[in-house]
Amino acid sequence: MNTKLFVATAALTTIVGCAVTPDQTAQTEGDVSQSYPPAGTGSLLKETLYFSNQDDAAKALVGYNYVLTLLSNGRVQAIVTGLNGSGLENPLSVVKANSQKSLANIGDLPSSDETESPFPQISLKEKLNGQAAVDALGDNLALVAKAYGMSAERLENILKSDQTAWIDQGGRLLYIESDIQPDPKQGAGETATADSADAATAEGSGSTYAAIAASTTDPFTLHSKPDSNRVIYLDFNGHQAINTTWYNGTLTAQAYDTDGNPNGFSTTELNNIREIWQRVAEDYAPFDVDVTTQEPAADAMQRLTSSDTQYGTRAVITRSMPELCGQVCGGVAYVNVFSSYSSTSPNRYQPAWAFFDKLGNGNPKYVAEAVSHEVGHNLSLYHDGTASVGYYSGHGSGATGWAPLMGVGYYKPVSQWSKGEYPGANNAQDDLAVISAAGAPIRVDDFPDSMASAAPLSGDPTSVVQTGIIERNTDLDVFTFYTDGGDVQFNAASGSVAGNLDIALKLFDASGKSVSEVNPVDSLSASLSANLNAGQYFLQIDGVGKGDLTTGYSDYASLGQYQITGSYPKNVVKLIPPTAVISALPTASDAPSKVTFNGTGSSDPDGTIVGYDWNYGDGSTNGSTASVDHTYGTPGNYTATLTVTDNVGLKNSATQSINVAQAPVNVSMKVSSTAIIRRLLTG
């Protein structure tokens, strides 16, 4: 891009601007730094600031050595290389504040790179939380809040009330999670692990279909939606994070290792990896994102520009490291970085981290909850708590005990996305809408919602197997089947090893009248049995809530995978397709040729023919009756095709060749009364 470059000091206000390239600008930064060294006691590191115009920059930078670059978007970039002397009377903190105010006047947020997601330029001495973070941000708090799409009051409240919320040196928001603690509702002698084991037992009932499928799959090739262009990569293999905000240099993370043998994965560890993937995949099942254990190519996760549509995040499941967390913590992640982009440092604020050694030594339930939670931060979600606790641990008991994913879901079988409906909620974020807007849109509906367009129920009548996903709380999946009459039985199981979908299963007859409906109070899955007359019926899957919001939950996030199994009486008869018979007159003639086609000789041994389709082979509109006339206007050889369809949709075709010749040319001759003229005619 073309830019204008200006150099200024206290003594020299401007040099006439000239067009430069970004590389030339970088060279000039070095030249200016060498030509105008900072004054001894007032020295500072090079800073890059932005202003809405040259006048604002010049006023703010009196007493400083700097380079101004007029950017293509109209903003002015200031590279401050040191104090000239009088700048000591105008501290850099004031200059930065004036920079932000200048940009705020045009409603703009700067970026340190024109090919990078915009964010205010903040420079703090250290990472801070609580009141210290609020104080350090000062007037910049409103700009940071704006960058995160919230009010200044909201950001201040988050920082003051949640000690796990931090601001880094650049003003970015991240969470450093506390390690796993016993359920506060348990007795002093009980442990979180025991409670979670009870939760896992409750989850397991009627929810094994995906577990069986995953058990036969390589644990490092698992995909939840391989056709998606968004990805959440669960990295169990160890990872090197290079030059990220987490660590300036190379940070090496260990592989998932619960048995102390880092040289390979045990059977238990491999099964844990499968289960963790299943749980995280279930949490993100409503979204168009591929949760995978197979490492994608770099360009499938990195977002280089705003027009890049293929990207995602990495969640590293590793042992805790002091470089990432100086205290005991279960995970760390930056907020709202899933879809951020940079042409130079696309991995700057990734990955998200989950520390298995602080999560029940790799307990699959705990690790999966932490991974979904940390990736939720990447997708711009904040903590779900109350006025008194930072993490809400849920309510209810048994198989339908509930907790929000962005609270703490370790102790309840059902952990769902939330919009702050539980009593005392301090976060009204609409998780589903926020995730969708942050880069992981809701899936396209997989099955019809109405009886008029119901999908045929998959599987043999004696062994039904139908899977699907409820993507929205307004979604219904409707299937149809025909029975000869008798006893039918269906079971709809929620999720895999840990469902989020509370199922109501309904059966309707051909007129739309309800025949049977089941929604067990204390189970996510549902089963029904009925004795039916012969005819057509419809089976409907709906995601529902339970009870009130104090002890239960709404249908807001009752979403996810299901599998229908069962049987119904139906004699399976091998159907015979129809036979197409075609006749045509004439089959050879001169153009233009009118041909009469007849398909009345076609037959169906076990039904009736209900459709005729004539393709004349000349590109004209098809015919649709048993007998048709068609005129061929151009000489040529054609193949006419008749396709017949019977009453159950089976088809058969027959063909007929048609030859259309060029009509002969008529030649007239006049014979003289006195002479005979012979001519040889050729043509």
N, C-alpha and C positions, 0 to 999 in steps of 0.2 A: 504494500500500500504506500502511497505518497504521504509524507508528513512534512511539517515545517519544524525546523530545529532552531531554538534560541538558547544562547548561553548568557548567564548573568552572574555578577558578583556585586558587592556593595559599591565597588568603584566603577565597574563597567555594567551598565544596565542591560543593554541588548547588543547582539550582533545580528546583522540582517539575516533573515531566515532563508534557508535553502531546502530544496527537496532532498530527502534522505530515505534510505531503506532501513528496515529494522536492524539489519546487521551493522549498518553505519551508525545507527543510534547507539547500539551496544558499544561500538568502538569509541564513540564520543564520550560515553559515560566514563570509560577508563581514562581518556585524555583529559577530561575536565578534572577528574579526581587527582590526577598527577599535577596538573597545571596550577590548581588552586587548592593547596593542602589546607586542612582545617587548622585553625589556631590552636595552640597547645592545650590549654585547659578546657577549651570548649569543644574538643573533638567529638565526632560521632560517626557511627557506621553509615554507609550510604543508605538513603531511604527513597522510596518511590511513592509519590503522592499524586492525587488527581484533583483537578479543579474544573469548574464549568466553563471558565474563560481565562484569558491571559491577564486581565486586570486583577481578578481575584488572586491569581497566583502571585503576581508581582507584589501586591500589597501584603500578602501573608508571608512572603519569603524575604522581606527586607533584612539584610544582614547575613544572608546565606549565599554560599556558592551553589549554583544549580543549573540544570539544563531543562528547558521547556520543550516539549514536543507536542505539536498540534496534531491530534489523532483524527482518523477519518470520520469518527462519529461526532466530531466537534468538541470533544473534551480536550483538556490540556493535561499532559503527563509531566510531572516535575520530578527530576532525579536530583535529590539534594545530596551534595557531596561533602559538605562541611560548613562550619561557621566562618564568616569573614571577620567577626569580632563583635559587631554591634548586635548580632543575633542572640547573644547571651541575655539581652533584655527581652527577647521574644522566644521563650522556650519552645522546643520542638513540639511538645504536647499541645501548645496553643496553635501552632501551625497546623497540626493534624486535625484539630477540632475545626479550624477554619476551612480546611479542605473538605471535611464532611458536610459542613454547613453549606458550602458552595455547591456541592453536588446535590444536596437535599433540595436546594432551590429549584433544580430542574427535574427533581424526582428520579435521579439516577443513582445507581450503585456502581462503584468502580471495580475494575478487575486489574490484577497485576499483569495480566496478559490479555491482549485483545481476542485471543482464541481460547478463552477460559470462562467458566461460569462466573458471572459477576458477584462480587462480595465486597463489603466495605474494607478499606485498608486500615487495619488495626495492628498496633504493635505493643504488646504487653511484655513485661520482664519474665513472667512465668505463668504457668497454668494455674488457674484459681477457681474456687467454688464459693458458694455462700455469699455473705455480705461483701467479702473481699473482692469477689468477681464483679459485683454491682458497682462498688466504689472504683475499681480500676477502669471499668468501661466508661464511667462518667457520662458525659454528653453523648458518647458513641453508643450507649445502650439502645437508644431509639433506632439507630441505623442498623444495628445487629438484629434487633427484633423485627424490623421491616424486612430484612433479608430472609428471615425465617417465617414471614407471613403472619406475624402476631403483633400485638400491641406491646409497648414498652412495659406497661404494668404487668402483662402476662409473663414476659421474660424475667422481670425482676422477681415476681412471685415464684417462678420455677427455681431460680437460683437460690433464693432465700429459704424455700421450704423443702427442697430436695438436695441433700448433700451429695448425691451421686451425680448431679448435673454440674459440669465444669465448662469453663471457657479457656481455650488454649491461647497461646501467645498471639495468634492471629485473629482472635475474637470468635473462633468457631466453637460451636456447641458440641460437646461429647458427653457420654455417660460412662462412668467408672462404677460398675455394679458392685454392691456388697456381696460377700460370699454367701453360700447357702446357710440358712439358719433354721432351727426347729420351728415348726408351725406354732405361732403364738397362741393358738386355741387348744394346743395339746397340753397334757400334764407335764410337769417338770421332768419326769423320768422317761418320757417317750422321745423318740428321735424322728427327725424328718424322713429318714430312710424307711422306717417302719410304716409311716403314714403313706409314703409314696408307694410302697409295696401293696398296701390295701387299695390305693387308687388304681394301680396297674391291674390288679385282679378284677376290679369293677369294670375297667375298660375292656378287658379281654372278652367278656361274654358276647357272643354273636358277632365278633368283629375280626375274623381270622382270614378272610379271603385274600387280602393283599399280602398278609404275612406269609401265606403259603406260596404265593407267586414269587415274592421277593427271595424266599429261602432257596430257590433254585437258580437265582441270578447272581452273576459275579457282583460282589458288593461294590466294586469300583466302576461299574458300567450302568448304574441305576439312573433312570430319567423319569420325571413325572410328566413332562410335556416336551418331547424332543423337537417338535416343530415350532416352538416359540423362539422369538428373537430376543427375549429377556431371560436371564439366567441367574440362579443362586447356586453357587458351587460350594458344596460341603467338602472342605479340604481336610482329610484325615491323614495325609501322607507326609506332613511336614512342609514348611514353606519358608522361603527367604523373602522378606520384605525389604526392598532396597530404596533408600532415599524417600521415605514417606514422612509424614508429620509425626508418626509414631516414634521414629528413630532416625537420626541423621547418619546414615551409613547402611550397613547390612545387618538385619536382625533375623537370626535363624530360629525358627520355631520347630519344636520336636513333633514327631508323629503321635497319633493317638496310641497310648500305651498304658494299659491298666494292670499288666502283670509283671512289669519291670524288665521285659525283654524287648529292647528297641529294634532288634534285628528281624522281626517278622510279626505277623498278626496271628494270634491264636484263634481257635474256633469261636471262643466266647467273644473276642474282640470283633471278629467278622460279623457275628450275629448282632452284636451291639450296633455296629455301623449300619447294617440293614435296618434295624429298628429305628435308629435316630433319623435316617433318611425318610422312613415311612411317616414318622411323626411330623417332621418338618414339611414334607410334601403334602400331608393332610392339612396343615395350617394354611398353606398357600394354594390349595386346590382350587379355590374360586377364581384365581388370577391367571392371566396369560403369562406364565413364567415357568421355566423349566428348573425344577429343583433336581440337582444331579450330583453324583459322586465321581463323575468322569470329568477330568480337567478339560475345560474348553480351550480352544485356541485363544491367544491373548486378545485378538481383535473382537472376540465374541463377548468379552467382559469389559474391555476398555472403551470409554466414550471419548473420542478425540475432538468432535465438534458438535454443535447443537443440532446438526442435520443427521448425525449418526443415530440410526435406529436400532442397532444391535449392541447391547451392553448388559451389564449386570454387576453383581458383587460376589466377593469371595468371603466365606465364613471359615476361619481357621479354627479347628478343634485341636487344642494343644495344651501343653503344661504351662502353668502361669510363669511369668517372667518379670523380674523387678524393673526391667526397662519399660514395660508397659503399665505396670501397676505396682507402686511402691508399698501398697497395703495389700491386705488379703481381699481378693475380688474374684467374682465369677465370670466376668466378661467386660469388654470395653468396645465402644463403637461411636463413630461420629454420626451426627444427625443430618438427614437430607443430603446424602451424597450418592445415592443409587444412580441418579440420572445426571449428576454433575459432569462436566466435560473439561478437558484440557488437552491441547495439542502437544504439550511438553511433559506434563506430569499427571497422566490420567489416573494413576494409582495413589495419588498423594494422600487421600483420606481413607484409603482402604488398606487392609481388609477389616471386617468385623472379627472380633476374637471371642472365643468361649474356652474357658480354662477347665478342662475335664477333671483335673486333680482337685479342684475346689467345688466340684459338682458331684459329690458322692462317688469319687474315684471313677468317673466315666459312666455313672448310672444313665442308661439311655433316656429315661423320662426327663431327668434333670438337664442333661446336655441338650436334648431337643428343645426343651422349653427355653433354654438360654439362647440357642441359635436363632430360633424364631423371633425371640425378643430383641436380640442385637441387630438382626437384619431389619426388624421393624424400625429401629432407630435410623438405620441407613435410609429407610423409606419415609422418614420425616415424622415418626411417631414419638410421643413423650410418655412419661410414666403415668400409669393409672394408680392413684392412691386415694387417700382421704385427707382431711385436715390434720389428722394425727399421725398417719403413717405414709411413707413414701411409696410403698408397694401394697396394693390391696391383695390379700391372700385368698379372697373368695368366701363363699358361703354354700350352704347345702351339704348333703352327705350322700354316700353311696355312689352308684353309677352315674348319677346326674349332679354330683357336687360340682360347683362352677367357680371359675376364676378368670379374670381377664389376662390375655397373653402379655399385655404391657404392664401388668402388675406382677404377681408371682404365681405361676401356675403349677409349681412343683407338687402341691398337696391335694389337687383336685383332678379327677378324671377328665372333666370337660374344661378345656381352656380355649376361649374363643376371643375373637376381636371384639372390641367394645366401643360404645359411644357415650360412656359415662351414665348408664341407666341405673346402676346399683346404688344403694343408699349411701349418701355422703361422698359421692364421687367428686374428685377435684379436677377431672379432665374430661371435657365434653367433646374431644376430637372424634369425628366420624372416621374411625380407623379404615373402613373399607373405601370410603371416598378419598381419603388422604393417600393410601397406598396406590390406588388407581392413578391419582394425579401425579404421584411421585415417580412413576415409571413402570408400574406393573398393573396394567389395565385388567378389568374383569373379563373373564373368558366369554366367548360367544356361546350362547345356549346350545347344548348338545342334542336335546330332544324336544319335540313339540309340547306345547302347554295345554292343548285342547283335544277333546275327543274327535273333533272334525279332522284333525291332521295327525292323530295318534300313530306312533311307530309300532310295527309288529313286535311282539315280545320275542326275544331271542332264545334260541335253544330248542331242544326237542320237547314236546308236550310232557314227556315223562321226566325230563331233567332240564328245567328252565335255568338259564344263566344269563342275567342281564345286568350290566354295570352302567353307571352314569354318575353325573355330578350335578348337585344343586348349586348354582353359581350366585343366585340372588335370593333375597327373602320373598320376592314376588314370583319366583320361578316354580313351576309345576312340571314334572315330567310324566307324560301320559303314554301308556302302552296298551295295545289291543290284542285279543286272542279269541279264537273260536273254540267252543267245546261241544262235544256230543251230549253233555249233561252228566251230572254226578258230582262227586266230591273234588273240590279244588283246595290246594294249600299253597300259600306263598309266605316267604320270609324275606324281609328287607333288612339287611345288616348295614350299620353305619360305619364308615371309615375303614381303617385297616386295624392296626393295633390300638389306635386311639382316635375315635371318631369325634367330630365336631358337629355333625348333623343329627338332630333329634327328629326322627322320622314319624310322620303320620301316614299310614298306608290305607288307601281307600279303593273300594271295588264298586263299579257302576255297571248297570246293564245297558243294552243298546239304546234305550230311551233316555239315558242320563240319570236314571233313578239310582240312588245309593242302595247297594246291596249289603255292604259290610264296611266298617271303618274301625281301625285300631290305632291307638296312641298310648302305649303303656306309660304310666306316670313315672316309674323309676327305671326306665330303660331307654336308650337311644334307638335301639332296633325295634322292629314291629313284625308280628306274624298274624296271619288271618287264615281261617278255614271257612268254607261255605259249601252247601249243596246246591248246585245250579241246574237250571233247565238248559236244554240245548240252545245255542245261539252265540251272539257276539257279546263280549264284555270288555271293560276298560279298567286298567290298574293304574292308580295315580300315586306318585311320590310327592310329599310336601315336607319342607323343613319347618318345624314348629318350635315354640318355646315351652316353658314349663312353669306353671303356677304364677306367683307374683315375683316382683323384682327383689324382694327381701330374701327369699329362700330359693328362688328359681332364676329364670332368665327369659327374655323375649325371643322372638324368632329373628332378631336383627342379624346375628351371625351364626344362625343354625344352618350351616352351609357345609358342603363337602361331598365326599364320595359315598356311594352306596352300591350294594349288590343285591339283586333279587334272585332268589332261588325258589324252586317249588315244582309243582306239577298240576296238570289238569287233564281230564279224560278227552281224548281225541283219537279216533281211529286213524292211523297213518296209512293212507292208501297211495301207492305209487301212481301218480297222475300221468296220463298219456297225452302228449301234445297233439294238436290238430295236424291235418295233412292238407297242404295247399295244392290245388290243381288249377292250372291255367290253360285257357285256350284262346286263340286269336285268329281273326280273319280280316284281311289277308295277312300273311306273314312276309310276302314279298310283292312289291308293286312300285309304280313310279310316284315320284313326289309331284304334288302333295298327296300323301297317303292317309286316308281315314281308316283306322283299325278299330275293330270292335273286340274288346277284351271281355272274357267271361270267367268268373271265379266261382260259379255256383256249384261246380263239382267238388269243391273243397269240403272236408268233413272233419268231425271230432268224435272219436269212439266213446269218450266218457263225459261228453258235455256238448256244448253248442258253440258255434263260431259267432263272436259278437263284434268282430272288427275286420275290415278289409283295408289294406293300404297298397295303392298302385304307384310304383315308381317307374315312369316311362323311359328313363334313361337318357332323356334329352334336356334335363334341367328345368322342365316345366313343373307346375304345381301338381302334387300327387292327387290321385283319385281315391275315393273312400266308400264306394258302393260295390256290390257283388259283381255288377256288369258295368262297363264304362266304354265310351267311345273316345278316341284320341287321334288327332291329326298330326302327322309328322310333315313339316314343311320343307325340311332340308334333306337332301340325299345323304345316306350314311347307313352304317350298321349299328343297330341299337339293341340293348338288352333290357327288356321290361321285367320288373320283379313284382310279384304279388306276395304280400306278407299277411297272413291271417292270424287272429288272436282269439283264443277261446275264453270261456267264462271264468277261468281261474288265472288268466294272464299268460298262459303258455302260448308260444308262437311257432310258426313254421312258414317257410318261404319256397316259392317256385319261380322259375325264370322262363322267358320265351324270347328267342332272337327274332328281330324284325329287320328286314332289308328293304331300304328305300332307294330306288335307282333314279338317275337323272332321266326325265322324260325326253323322248326323241324329238329332233328339230324337223318341222315340216318345210319342204322346199318345193316351190311352184316352178313349172317350166312352160314356156310358150313355143309351140311347134309351127314353123312357117308353112304356108301352103305350097311353097315352091322348093323348100329344102328341108332336109332332116339334119338336125344338129345333135351330135352325141357329146355328152359331157361326162367326165368322171367326177363324181361327187365324193369327196372325202370329208370326214368330220370326226 
